[in-house]
Amino acid sequence: MEVLEAIEGSRREPDPALFLGQGKVAEVGEAVRRLDATLVVVNHEISAVQQRNLERELQVPVVDRTGLILDIFAQRARSAEGKLQVELAQLERLSTRLIRGWTHLERQKGGIGLRGPGETQLETDRRLIGHRVKLLKQRLARVQSQRSTQRRARVRSGGLSVSLVGYTNAGKSTLFNRLTSASAYAADQLFATLDTTSRRLHVGAGRQLVISDTVGFIRHLPTTLVAAFRATLEETIHADLLLHVVDAAHPDRDLQIEAVQRVLHEIGAGEVPQWLVMNQIDRLEQPPRIERDECGSIRRVWMSAATGAGLTGLREALAAFVAEPSASRVVIPQDPSFSQDRDVAERSAVGAP
């Protein structure tokens, strides 16, 4: 999609019928006609009634934040597991929007052997969706069981697991490819990665670990997506170390860090040890380095996955983690309200006191 115009506004509380106020709806409608727009995206979650009323007022399709994210997920899903997870999230969202979204299907239709006496089309659709959701959950449960079996085998072999987590488009897949010489899909796109990819990483002296590339997070991530991707996120929950990849050059990096911490806390990975990997230092003209706390534990790794600057230092840190995991782990505060002060971060970046 091409963004033609962004319109902002503020209200004490959303309008029950339109989400926006009447004046703001008129402003959006005027922009739609002036720009000949074919779609309106609301950067919030709206109800089925509000979506239907907005479409009636604006005379163009309306998509909310959750719907847009689901559309992007549907485009990006490549593996069978990823497609199952996206379909489950879509159907669970659709099931909550049948009642008022499909009022034209509420009339009763009889038919022995078809829908049952007096069953409405709406009830039929709800029942069919329920059956499909149940089937998808059973298939994903089998996937989750397979992952658990693989994880137990890895634990028995003494191997450690490391997961790459972070905000979407922070550079996780690029770093994964740099570390493992893999060819995972990496692009300047939101949610370019939806499927977990794992590779063995040799870190020297005969030591190795399993590193996994995972789906990126985003602010206000819909709970239906978190639930649908539970099987994929299991790798994060049971990891021995999280490499929290941050786009260090992004103006909202602190908010992105906070958003990722919230999701990690929500899925039960809040207590897993993690390092902040401050990526894309080439755009900040900062040197690669490793910051440690007063106990000598790693706090931040500054590097560039695109150029490879600082990659050697990260490999050496991972080698030390495998050799002495307990001495190399550090837990970043997992309070959902955690947010690093920008000024302190910048002073730390240049080595100032």
Buried (B, 14 or more C-beta within 10 A) or exposed (E): EEEEEEEEEEEEEBBEBBBBBEEBBEBBBEBBEEEEBEBBBBEEBBBBBBBBBBBEBBEBEBBBBBBBBBBBBBEBBEBEBBBBBBBBBBBBBBBEBBEEBBEEBEEEBEEEEEBEEEBBBBBBBBEEBEEBBEEBBEBBEEBBEEBEEEBEEBEEEEBBBBBBBBBBBBBBBBBBBBBBEBEBBBEEEBBBBBBBBBBEBEBEEEBBBBBBBBBBBBBEBBEBBBBBBBBBBBBBBBBBBBBBBBBBBBEEBBEBBBBBBBBBBBBBBBEBBBBBBBBBBBEBEBEBBBBEEEEEBBBBBBBBBBEEBBBEBBBEBBBBBBEEBEEBBBEBEBEBEBBBEEEEBEEBBEEEE
